[in-house]
Amino acid sequence: MTDHAARKPGSGIRTIRRVAPYLWPEGQGWVKRRVVLALLALVLGKVIAILIPFLFKAAVDSLAGETGEGALLAIGAVGVTVAYGVARLSSVGFGELRDALFVRVGQRALRQLALETFSHIHALSLRYHITRKTGGLSRIIERGVKGVDFLLRFMLFSVGPLILELTMVAIIFAVVFDVWYMAVVLVTIWAYVTFTFRVTEWRVKLRRQMNDQDTDANQKAIDSLLNYETVKYFGAERREAQRYDAAMQGYEEAAVKTGQSLAALNFGQSVIITTGLVIVMVMAAVGVQRGALTVGDFVMVNAYMMQITMPLGFLGTVYREIRQALVDMGEMFDLLAQPAEVVDRPGAPPLRVTGGTLEFDRVEFGYDAARPILKGISFTVPAGQTVAIVGPSGSGKSTIGRLLFRFYDVTGGAIRIDGQDLREVTQQSLHDAIGVVPQDTVLFNDTVYYNIAYGRPDASRAEVEAAARAAKIHDFIVSLPEGYETRVGERGLKLSGGEKQRVGIARTLLKNPPILLLDEATSALDTQTERDIQDSLRAMGRGRTVITIAHRLSTIADADMIVVLEAGRIVERGRHEQLLAAGGRYAAMWARQSAEGEEADAGTADGSEAA
């Protein structure tokens, strides 16, 4: 959420409205019952708390020998003191009962909201995830969920009870003592609340700056740690530390201002509360001297003032936190309001793959409307055949793969599978039908078994191992000390590039999709590893429709058709032999790569002779 959006009038009210359904959900009777019982316990606890000073007064008057009437004075000082203790215990007991009743409601709301946010983030488009920083995103979610937790607990059980208690105390002062007592209390409360709210509004701006600096520092830290190897390659540890420290310096300065403003706020609140307390106590002392009030009345006035002083002091903290929680929640709800770029149309049917024929029909696309990437691409991949797409960097090869998986929607033309437009079927069914082996397979920080089984979580262990054998990785896995239970490290860093690719191939084989997309699946590997894995990829492609996006032409020479892209257009198409005979772009690329390969082989041979 932007600062501008955070400052919009009424954004706090909208945020509260957004949270309210979690407290009173439709069709969840048990939640509503718990909320009602918790509120009932809250009211009973506050009513008993308001009676406690009366008991205190009765005990003092009895001990002081003051005359009085009523059952409380008749039972004597000891009895009243016992009643006082029972009342205090009952007040605390109802408070704890309230929390015990409400905790499940609050935790259910947090879990539901966290799940909704997590699911929504996965539903957002690739474009959104490319432009957002993961560290900042996780921080927004973390702060937002904590904000909801705070709001649910303190808004309902601190602000509401405080208003109820202050109202009852003001009425008691007016009825039992004098309207002027109530006037002093109301003026004190008004001055305190006004001062607190105005200063807190100023402090919220400082807190927002502190949050921004915190988010920035967190982004830099995560970015640096994710690029650990790059940092080491360039000996940039000191540079990264200085970069992180610069971000933390900004956070430090903002935090100092926030802390100093908190001290000023606390002192101002103390001045207002103490002034009101002193005025009321002076009025009560004068009343005692005149004989209009008893010593017990004086003690009762003091007890009530102390009773409202504590929650008022707490109100300062609660309001600050609620105000900040609303800012944090606003950022999270703004994230939830972020629309997904690619969505299923209402009532979209699942994709039905009968053969697996792919058709690109005059496809146009650009990440930016002002800069088109694909300009009228048309080609067909018959069911069970392999089409390779080659071309220089920036020609649009990888974009074709992203459009096929529907990370983006085409801006012109259509992509069809067995005659069905990808925009007319559900994304889930489309994703189920396509297996992808990317250039760099990214693994979860879990076991080898988990990463292979990710292709089909309900697969049996025998099926997982069969997929590993087909990908020629089983023998390597069982040679590891922990076998399939070996953890691969974050992003699979404990495995070599070839091992990661084979795990990725096994994962895709286990998924068993009718359509394969090989997005430069071996271009990051050495020549020997590439040749070994190519055998696995060829075996995996048998009986499936395959699109291979390739950089090294030697890996796609046996494709049923090769499409040559340049600047977003198809400039050549045909089989390997036909394109070589044509002597065009493909032939030139083949000759260049062959020459580079011969130079590399010659260099290797020279090195061997020198040795």
C-alpha positions as CSV (number, residue, x, y, z in Angstrom):
1,M,0.0,0.0,0.0
2,T,1.4,3.4,-0.9
3,D,1.7,6.2,1.7
4,H,-0.9,8.1,-0.2
5,A,-3.3,5.3,0.0
6,A,-2.5,4.8,3.7
7,R,-3.4,8.4,4.4
8,K,-6.7,8.4,2.5
9,P,-9.6,9.5,4.8
10,G,-11.8,6.6,5.9
11,S,-9.2,3.9,5.0
12,G,-9.2,2.8,8.7
13,I,-13.0,2.4,8.7
14,R,-12.8,0.4,5.4
15,T,-10.1,-1.8,7.0
16,I,-12.3,-2.4,10.1
17,R,-15.2,-3.3,7.8
18,R,-12.9,-5.7,6.0
19,V,-12.1,-7.5,9.2
20,A,-15.6,-7.5,10.7
21,P,-16.9,-10.6,8.7
22,Y,-14.2,-12.7,10.3
23,L,-15.8,-12.0,13.7
24,W,-19.4,-12.6,12.6
25,P,-19.2,-15.0,9.6
26,E,-22.3,-16.2,7.8
27,G,-23.2,-19.9,8.5
28,Q,-20.7,-20.2,11.4
29,G,-23.0,-20.3,14.4
30,W,-20.3,-21.5,16.8
31,V,-18.3,-18.4,16.1
32,K,-21.2,-16.1,16.8
33,R,-22.1,-17.9,20.0
34,R,-18.5,-17.6,21.3
35,V,-18.4,-13.8,20.4
36,V,-21.7,-13.2,22.3
37,L,-20.6,-15.2,25.3
38,A,-17.2,-13.4,25.3
39,L,-19.0,-10.0,25.2
40,L,-21.4,-11.1,28.0
41,A,-18.4,-12.1,30.2
42,L,-16.8,-8.7,29.4
43,V,-19.9,-6.8,30.5
44,L,-20.2,-8.8,33.7
45,G,-16.6,-8.3,34.5
46,K,-16.8,-4.6,34.1
47,V,-20.0,-4.3,36.1
48,I,-18.4,-6.1,39.0
49,A,-15.3,-3.9,38.6
50,I,-17.4,-0.8,39.0
51,L,-18.9,-2.2,42.3
52,I,-15.5,-2.8,43.8
53,P,-14.9,0.8,45.0
54,F,-18.3,0.8,46.7
55,L,-17.1,-2.2,48.8
56,F,-13.8,-0.4,49.5
57,K,-15.7,2.6,50.7
58,A,-17.9,0.4,53.0
59,A,-14.9,-1.2,54.5
60,V,-13.2,2.1,55.2
61,D,-16.3,3.7,56.7
62,S,-16.9,0.6,58.9
63,L,-13.3,0.8,60.2
64,A,-13.5,4.6,60.7
65,G,-16.7,4.2,62.6
66,E,-18.7,6.2,60.1
67,T,-22.4,5.8,60.4
68,G,-24.2,4.4,57.4
69,E,-27.0,2.2,56.2
70,G,-27.3,-0.8,54.1
71,A,-26.4,-4.5,54.1
72,L,-22.8,-3.8,53.2
73,L,-22.1,-1.8,56.3
74,A,-24.2,-4.3,58.4
75,I,-21.8,-7.2,57.7
76,G,-18.9,-5.3,59.2
77,A,-15.4,-4.5,58.0
78,V,-14.1,-8.0,57.7
79,G,-17.2,-9.2,55.8
80,V,-17.0,-6.3,53.4
81,T,-13.3,-6.9,52.9
82,V,-14.0,-10.5,52.0
83,A,-16.7,-9.4,49.6
84,Y,-14.2,-6.9,48.1
85,G,-11.7,-9.8,47.5
86,V,-14.4,-12.0,45.9
87,A,-15.5,-9.2,43.7
88,R,-11.9,-8.5,42.5
89,L,-11.5,-12.3,41.8
90,S,-14.8,-12.4,40.0
91,S,-13.8,-9.5,37.8
92,V,-10.5,-11.1,36.9
93,G,-12.2,-14.5,36.3
94,F,-14.8,-13.0,33.9
95,G,-11.9,-11.3,32.0
96,E,-10.0,-14.6,31.7
97,L,-13.2,-16.4,30.6
98,R,-13.7,-13.8,28.0
99,D,-10.2,-14.4,26.6
100,A,-10.6,-18.2,26.7
101,L,-13.9,-18.0,24.8
102,F,-12.6,-15.6,22.2
103,V,-9.2,-17.1,21.5
104,R,-10.5,-19.7,19.1
105,V,-12.5,-17.1,17.2
106,G,-9.4,-14.9,16.9
107,Q,-7.0,-17.7,15.8
108,R,-9.6,-19.0,13.3
109,A,-9.8,-15.5,11.8
110,L,-6.0,-15.2,11.6
111,R,-5.6,-18.6,10.0
112,Q,-8.4,-17.9,7.5
113,L,-6.9,-14.5,6.6
114,A,-3.4,-15.8,6.3
115,L,-4.6,-18.6,4.0
116,E,-6.6,-16.2,1.9
117,T,-3.6,-13.9,1.5
118,F,-1.2,-16.8,0.7
119,S,-3.6,-18.2,-1.9
120,H,-4.2,-14.8,-3.4
121,I,-0.4,-14.2,-3.8
122,H,-0.2,-17.5,-5.8
123,A,-3.1,-16.3,-7.9
124,L,-1.4,-13.1,-8.9
125,S,0.3,-12.9,-12.3
126,L,3.9,-13.5,-13.0
127,R,4.2,-9.8,-14.0
128,Y,3.3,-8.9,-10.4
129,H,5.9,-11.3,-8.8
130,I,8.6,-10.1,-11.2
131,T,8.1,-6.5,-10.1
132,R,7.7,-7.2,-6.4
133,K,10.5,-8.0,-4.0
134,T,9.8,-11.2,-2.0
135,G,11.3,-9.8,1.2
136,G,9.1,-6.8,1.2
137,L,6.1,-9.0,0.3
138,S,6.6,-11.3,3.2
139,R,7.1,-8.4,5.6
140,I,3.8,-6.8,4.5
141,I,2.0,-10.1,5.1
142,E,3.7,-10.7,8.5
143,R,2.9,-7.2,9.8
144,G,-0.7,-7.3,8.4
145,V,-1.6,-10.6,10.1
146,K,-0.1,-9.3,13.4
147,G,-2.1,-6.2,12.9
148,V,-5.3,-8.2,12.5
149,D,-4.5,-10.2,15.7
150,F,-4.0,-7.0,17.6
151,L,-7.1,-5.4,16.3
152,L,-9.3,-8.4,17.1
153,R,-8.1,-8.6,20.6
154,F,-7.7,-5.0,21.7
155,M,-10.3,-3.3,19.6
156,L,-13.0,-5.6,21.0
157,F,-11.7,-6.1,24.5
158,S,-9.9,-2.9,25.3
159,V,-11.5,0.1,23.5
160,G,-15.1,-1.2,24.0
161,P,-14.7,-2.1,27.7
162,L,-12.9,1.2,28.3
163,I,-15.8,3.2,26.8
164,L,-18.2,1.2,28.9
165,E,-16.2,1.7,32.1
166,L,-15.7,5.4,31.6
167,T,-19.4,5.9,31.0
168,M,-20.4,4.0,34.1
169,V,-17.8,5.9,36.3
170,A,-19.1,9.3,34.9
171,I,-22.7,8.4,35.8
172,I,-21.7,7.2,39.3
173,F,-19.9,10.5,40.0
174,A,-22.9,12.5,38.8
175,V,-25.4,10.5,40.9
176,V,-23.5,9.6,44.0
177,F,-21.4,12.8,44.4
178,D,-22.0,15.9,42.2
179,V,-22.3,16.8,38.5
180,W,-19.0,18.8,38.9
181,Y,-17.1,15.5,39.6
182,M,-18.5,14.1,36.3
183,A,-17.6,17.4,34.5
184,V,-14.0,17.1,35.7
185,V,-13.8,13.4,34.7
186,L,-15.3,14.1,31.2
187,V,-13.0,17.1,30.6
188,T,-10.0,15.0,31.7
189,I,-11.0,12.2,29.4
190,W,-11.6,14.6,26.5
191,A,-8.3,16.3,26.9
192,Y,-6.4,13.0,27.2
193,V,-8.1,11.4,24.2
194,T,-7.7,14.6,22.0
195,F,-4.0,14.9,23.0
196,T,-3.4,11.2,22.4
197,F,-5.1,11.0,19.1
198,R,-3.4,14.2,17.6
199,V,0.1,13.3,18.8
200,T,-0.4,9.7,17.6
201,E,-1.4,10.8,14.1
202,W,2.0,12.6,13.9
203,R,3.7,9.5,15.3
204,V,2.0,7.2,12.8
205,K,3.9,9.1,10.0
206,L,7.1,8.5,11.8
207,R,6.2,4.8,12.3
208,R,5.4,4.5,8.6
209,Q,8.8,5.9,7.8
210,M,10.3,3.4,10.2
211,N,8.4,0.5,8.5
212,D,9.6,1.6,5.1
213,Q,13.2,1.6,6.3
214,D,12.6,-1.8,8.0
215,T,11.1,-3.2,4.7
216,D,14.0,-1.8,2.7
217,A,16.6,-3.3,5.0
218,N,14.8,-6.7,5.0
219,Q,14.6,-6.7,1.2
220,K,18.4,-6.0,0.9
221,A,19.2,-8.7,3.4
222,I,17.1,-11.4,1.7
223,D,18.3,-10.3,-1.8
224,S,21.9,-10.6,-0.6
225,L,21.4,-14.0,1.1
226,L,19.6,-15.4,-2.0
227,N,22.6,-14.3,-4.1
228,Y,25.2,-15.7,-1.6
229,E,27.3,-17.2,-4.3
230,T,27.4,-14.1,-6.4
231,V,28.5,-12.1,-3.4
232,K,31.3,-14.5,-2.8
233,Y,32.4,-14.5,-6.5
234,F,32.9,-10.8,-6.4
235,G,34.3,-10.6,-2.9
236,A,31.5,-8.2,-2.1
237,E,30.8,-9.1,1.5
238,R,32.0,-5.7,2.8
239,R,30.0,-3.9,0.1
240,E,26.8,-5.9,1.0
241,A,27.4,-5.2,4.7
242,Q,27.7,-1.5,4.0
243,R,24.6,-1.6,1.8
244,Y,22.7,-3.3,4.6
245,D,24.1,-1.0,7.2
246,A,23.0,2.1,5.2
247,A,19.5,0.8,5.2
248,M,19.6,0.0,8.9
249,Q,21.0,3.5,9.6
250,G,17.8,4.9,8.0
251,Y,15.8,2.5,10.2
252,E,17.8,3.6,13.3
253,E,17.1,7.3,12.7
254,A,13.4,6.7,12.2
255,A,13.3,4.5,15.3
256,V,15.0,7.2,17.4
257,K,12.5,9.8,16.3
258,T,9.7,7.3,17.1
259,G,11.1,6.6,20.5
260,Q,11.5,10.3,21.4
261,S,8.0,11.1,20.2
262,L,6.7,8.3,22.4
263,A,8.4,9.8,25.5
264,A,6.8,13.2,24.7
265,L,3.4,11.5,24.3
266,N,3.7,9.6,27.6
267,F,4.7,12.7,29.6
268,G,1.9,14.7,28.1
269,Q,-0.6,12.0,29.0
270,S,0.7,11.9,32.5
271,V,0.3,15.6,32.9
272,I,-3.3,15.5,31.9
273,I,-4.2,12.4,33.9
274,T,-2.5,13.7,37.1
275,T,-4.1,17.1,36.8
276,G,-7.6,15.6,36.6
277,L,-6.8,13.2,39.5
278,V,-5.6,16.0,41.7
279,I,-8.6,18.2,41.0
280,V,-11.1,15.5,41.8
281,M,-9.2,14.5,45.0
282,V,-9.0,18.1,46.2
283,M,-12.8,18.4,45.6
284,A,-13.3,15.2,47.6
285,A,-11.0,16.3,50.4
286,V,-12.9,19.6,50.8
287,G,-16.1,17.6,50.9
288,V,-14.7,15.5,53.8
289,Q,-13.6,18.6,55.7
290,R,-17.0,20.1,55.4
291,G,-18.6,16.8,56.6
292,A,-20.5,16.3,53.3
293,L,-18.5,13.2,52.5
294,T,-17.1,10.4,54.6
295,V,-13.5,9.1,54.5
296,G,-14.9,6.1,52.6
297,D,-16.2,8.5,49.9
298,F,-12.8,10.0,49.6
299,V,-11.2,6.6,49.2
300,M,-14.0,5.6,46.7
301,V,-13.3,8.7,44.6
302,N,-9.6,7.9,44.6
303,A,-10.3,4.2,43.7
304,Y,-12.5,5.2,40.7
305,M,-9.9,7.7,39.5
306,M,-7.2,5.2,39.7
307,Q,-9.5,2.6,38.1
308,I,-10.0,4.8,35.0
309,T,-6.4,6.1,35.0
310,M,-5.0,2.6,34.2
311,P,-7.2,1.9,31.2
312,L,-6.8,5.5,30.0
313,G,-3.0,5.1,30.2
314,F,-3.5,1.8,28.3
315,L,-5.6,3.6,25.7
316,G,-2.6,5.6,24.6
317,T,-0.7,2.4,23.8
318,V,-3.8,0.7,22.4
319,Y,-4.6,3.6,20.1
320,R,-1.1,3.8,18.8
321,E,-1.0,0.1,18.1
322,I,-4.5,0.1,16.6
323,R,-3.6,3.0,14.4
324,Q,-0.4,1.3,13.3
325,A,-2.2,-2.0,12.9
326,L,-4.7,-0.3,10.6
327,V,-1.8,1.0,8.5
328,D,-0.2,-2.5,8.4
329,M,-3.5,-4.2,7.6
330,G,-4.3,-1.6,5.0
331,E,-1.1,-2.6,3.2
332,M,-2.1,-6.3,3.4
333,F,-5.7,-5.7,2.2
334,D,-4.3,-3.6,-0.6
335,L,-2.4,-6.7,-1.6
336,L,-5.5,-8.7,-1.4
337,A,-7.3,-6.2,-3.5
338,Q,-4.6,-6.4,-6.2
339,P,-6.4,-8.0,-9.2
340,A,-5.0,-11.1,-10.9
341,E,-4.0,-10.3,-14.4
342,V,-4.9,-13.8,-15.7
343,V,-8.3,-15.2,-14.5
344,D,-10.6,-18.0,-15.5
345,R,-13.7,-16.7,-17.3
346,P,-17.0,-17.5,-15.4
347,G,-18.1,-21.1,-16.0
348,A,-14.9,-22.0,-17.9
349,P,-14.7,-25.8,-18.5
350,P,-11.6,-27.9,-17.9
351,L,-9.2,-28.5,-20.8
352,R,-9.9,-31.8,-22.6
353,V,-6.7,-33.2,-24.1
354,T,-7.6,-35.7,-26.8
355,G,-4.3,-35.8,-28.7
356,G,-2.3,-32.7,-27.7
357,T,-2.2,-30.7,-30.9
358,L,-0.9,-27.2,-30.2
359,E,-1.8,-24.3,-32.4
360,F,-0.4,-20.8,-32.3
361,D,-2.7,-18.6,-34.5
362,R,-1.3,-15.2,-35.3
363,V,-0.2,-14.7,-31.7
364,E,0.7,-11.1,-30.7
365,F,2.1,-10.1,-27.3
366,G,4.1,-7.5,-25.6
367,Y,5.0,-7.1,-21.9
368,D,4.7,-3.4,-22.6
369,A,2.1,-2.2,-25.1
370,A,4.7,0.2,-26.6
371,R,7.2,-2.6,-27.2
372,P,5.6,-5.7,-28.9
373,I,7.6,-9.0,-28.5
374,L,5.7,-11.4,-30.7
375,K,4.3,-10.1,-34.0
376,G,1.8,-12.5,-35.5
377,I,3.4,-15.9,-34.7
378,S,1.6,-18.9,-36.4
379,F,2.7,-22.5,-36.2
380,T,1.2,-25.9,-35.3
381,V,2.6,-28.8,-33.3
382,P,0.8,-32.0,-34.3
383,A,-0.1,-34.4,-31.5
384,G,2.9,-36.5,-30.4
385,Q,5.5,-34.4,-32.4
386,T,8.4,-32.2,-31.3
387,V,8.8,-28.6,-32.4
388,A,11.9,-26.7,-31.5
389,I,12.0,-22.9,-31.3
390,V,15.4,-21.2,-31.8
391,G,16.6,-17.7,-32.3
392,P,18.8,-15.0,-30.8
393,S,18.3,-13.6,-27.4
394,G,15.3,-11.3,-27.3
395,S,13.5,-12.9,-30.2
396,G,10.6,-14.1,-28.1
397,K,11.4,-17.8,-27.5
398,S,10.8,-17.9,-23.7
399,T,7.8,-15.6,-24.1
400,I,6.1,-18.4,-26.2
401,G,6.6,-20.8,-23.3
402,R,5.1,-18.3,-20.8
403,L,2.1,-17.7,-23.0
404,L,1.6,-21.5,-23.5
405,F,1.5,-22.0,-19.7
406,R,-0.8,-18.9,-19.6
407,F,1.4,-16.8,-17.3
408,Y,0.1,-14.0,-19.5
409,D,-2.7,-13.7,-22.0
410,V,-2.0,-13.0,-25.6
411,T,-2.9,-9.5,-26.8
412,G,-3.8,-10.7,-30.3
413,G,-4.5,-14.0,-31.9
414,A,-5.0,-17.2,-30.0
415,I,-3.3,-20.3,-28.6
416,R,-5.2,-23.6,-28.8
417,I,-4.8,-27.1,-27.5
418,D,-6.9,-29.6,-29.5
419,G,-8.9,-26.7,-30.8
420,Q,-9.6,-25.2,-27.3
421,D,-8.6,-21.6,-26.7
422,L,-6.4,-21.4,-23.6
423,R,-8.5,-18.4,-22.4
424,E,-11.7,-20.4,-22.5
425,V,-10.5,-23.2,-20.1
426,T,-9.5,-23.3,-16.5
427,Q,-5.9,-22.5,-15.6
428,Q,-5.7,-25.5,-13.2
429,S,-6.6,-28.0,-16.0
430,L,-4.2,-26.3,-18.4
431,H,-1.4,-26.5,-15.9
432,D,-2.2,-30.1,-15.2
433,A,-1.8,-30.9,-18.9
434,I,1.6,-29.3,-19.4
435,G,4.9,-30.4,-17.9
436,V,7.8,-27.8,-17.8
437,V,11.5,-28.4,-17.5
438,P,13.1,-25.0,-17.2
439,Q,16.7,-23.9,-17.8
440,D,17.3,-23.8,-14.0
441,T,15.2,-26.3,-12.0
442,V,14.5,-24.7,-8.6
443,L,13.9,-27.2,-5.8
444,F,12.2,-26.8,-2.4
445,N,14.4,-26.8,0.7
446,D,13.2,-30.3,1.6
447,T,14.1,-33.9,0.8
448,V,14.9,-35.4,-2.7
449,Y,11.8,-37.5,-2.3
450,Y,9.5,-34.5,-1.6
451,N,10.9,-32.7,-4.6
452,I,10.2,-35.6,-7.0
453,A,6.8,-36.4,-5.4
454,Y,5.9,-32.7,-5.9
455,G,5.0,-33.7,-9.5
456,R,2.1,-35.9,-8.1
457,P,1.7,-35.8,-4.3
458,D,-0.5,-38.9,-4.2
459,A,2.0,-41.1,-6.1
460,S,3.3,-44.2,-4.3
461,R,7.0,-44.6,-3.4
462,A,7.4,-47.2,-6.2
463,E,6.1,-44.6,-8.7
464,V,8.5,-42.0,-7.4
465,E,11.4,-44.3,-7.6
466,A,10.3,-45.4,-11.1
467,A,10.3,-41.7,-12.2
468,A,13.8,-41.3,-10.7
469,R,15.0,-44.4,-12.6
470,A,13.6,-43.0,-15.9
471,A,15.4,-39.8,-15.3
472,K,18.6,-41.7,-14.5
473,I,19.0,-40.2,-11.0
474,H,17.9,-43.2,-8.9
475,D,21.4,-44.7,-8.5
476,F,22.8,-41.4,-7.5
477,I,20.1,-40.9,-4.9
478,V,20.5,-44.3,-3.2
479,S,24.3,-43.7,-3.0
480,L,23.7,-40.7,-0.8
481,P,24.0,-41.4,3.0
482,E,20.3,-40.6,3.6
483,G,19.0,-41.7,0.2
484,Y,15.7,-40.2,-0.8
485,E,15.5,-38.4,2.5
486,T,18.5,-36.3,1.7
487,R,17.7,-32.6,2.0
488,V,18.7,-30.6,-1.1
489,G,19.2,-27.1,0.6
490,E,17.5,-23.9,-0.3
491,R,16.7,-23.8,-4.1
492,G,18.5,-27.1,-4.4
493,L,22.0,-25.7,-3.8
494,K,23.4,-28.9,-2.4
495,L,23.0,-30.6,-5.8
496,S,24.9,-30.0,-9.0
497,G,23.2,-28.4,-12.0
498,G,22.9,-31.8,-13.7
499,E,21.5,-33.5,-10.6
500,K,18.9,-30.7,-10.1
501,Q,17.9,-31.1,-13.8
502,R,17.4,-34.8,-13.4
503,V,15.3,-34.3,-10.2
504,G,13.3,-31.8,-12.3
505,I,12.9,-34.3,-15.1
506,A,11.8,-37.0,-12.6
507,R,9.3,-34.7,-11.1
508,T,7.8,-33.9,-14.5
509,L,7.8,-37.6,-15.5
510,L,5.9,-38.4,-12.3
511,K,3.3,-35.7,-13.3
512,N,2.9,-37.6,-16.6
513,P,1.6,-34.7,-18.7
514,P,0.5,-35.1,-22.4
515,I,2.4,-31.9,-23.3
516,L,6.0,-31.0,-22.5
517,L,7.7,-27.6,-22.6
518,L,11.5,-27.8,-22.4
519,D,12.6,-24.2,-21.9
520,E,16.4,-24.3,-22.6
521,A,16.5,-27.3,-20.2
522,T,20.2,-28.1,-20.8
523,S,21.7,-24.8,-21.8
524,A,23.2,-24.1,-18.3
525,L,24.9,-27.5,-18.2
526,D,28.3,-28.7,-19.5
527,T,28.5,-30.5,-22.8
528,Q,28.8,-34.1,-21.4
529,T,26.0,-33.6,-18.8
530,E,23.9,-32.0,-21.5
531,R,24.4,-35.1,-23.7
532,D,23.5,-37.4,-20.9
533,I,20.3,-35.5,-20.0
534,Q,19.3,-35.1,-23.6
535,D,18.8,-38.9,-23.7
536,S,16.4,-38.6,-20.7
537,L,14.6,-35.7,-22.4
538,R,14.2,-37.7,-25.6
539,A,12.8,-40.7,-23.7
540,M,10.5,-38.4,-21.8
541,G,9.1,-36.8,-25.0
542,R,8.1,-40.1,-26.6
543,G,4.3,-40.2,-27.1
544,R,4.0,-36.6,-26.0
545,T,3.6,-33.3,-27.8
546,V,6.8,-31.3,-27.1
547,I,7.9,-27.7,-27.5
548,T,11.6,-27.3,-27.1
549,I,13.0,-23.8,-26.6
550,A,16.7,-24.2,-27.4
551,H,19.9,-22.3,-27.6
552,R,22.3,-25.1,-28.6
553,L,21.1,-26.3,-32.0
554,S,22.8,-29.7,-31.7
555,T,20.2,-30.6,-29.1
556,I,17.2,-30.2,-31.4
557,A,18.6,-31.5,-34.8
558,D,16.2,-34.4,-34.6
559,A,13.0,-32.3,-34.0
560,D,10.0,-32.9,-36.3
561,M,10.1,-29.1,-37.1
562,I,12.3,-26.2,-36.2
563,V,10.9,-22.7,-36.0
564,V,13.4,-19.9,-36.3
565,L,12.4,-16.6,-34.6
566,E,13.9,-13.2,-35.1
567,A,12.6,-9.9,-33.6
568,G,9.3,-11.6,-32.8
569,R,8.6,-13.0,-36.2
570,I,9.1,-16.5,-37.8
571,V,11.8,-16.1,-40.4
572,E,12.3,-19.8,-41.2
573,R,10.7,-23.2,-40.5
574,G,11.4,-26.8,-41.4
575,R,13.4,-29.9,-40.5
576,H,17.1,-29.6,-39.7
577,E,18.3,-30.9,-43.1
578,Q,15.9,-28.6,-45.0
579,L,17.0,-25.5,-43.1
580,L,20.7,-26.3,-43.6
581,A,20.1,-26.8,-47.3
582,A,18.2,-23.5,-47.5
583,G,21.4,-21.7,-46.3
584,G,19.5,-19.0,-44.3
585,R,19.5,-17.8,-40.7
586,Y,19.4,-21.3,-39.2
587,A,22.3,-22.5,-41.4
588,A,24.4,-19.5,-40.3
589,M,23.6,-20.1,-36.7
590,W,24.5,-23.8,-37.1
591,A,27.8,-22.9,-38.8
592,R,28.7,-20.4,-36.1
593,Q,28.0,-22.9,-33.2
594,S,29.8,-25.7,-35.0
595,A,32.9,-23.5,-35.4
596,E,32.8,-22.5,-31.7
597,G,32.5,-26.2,-30.8
598,E,35.5,-27.1,-32.9
599,E,37.5,-24.4,-31.3
600,A,36.6,-25.6,-27.9
601,D,37.5,-29.2,-28.8
602,A,40.8,-28.0,-30.3
603,G,41.6,-26.1,-27.1
604,T,40.8,-29.2,-25.0
605,A,43.1,-31.3,-27.2
606,D,46.0,-28.7,-27.0
607,G,45.6,-28.7,-23.3
608,S,45.9,-32.5,-23.2
609,E,49.0,-32.5,-25.4
610,A,50.7,-29.9,-23.2
611,A,49.9,-31.9,-20.2
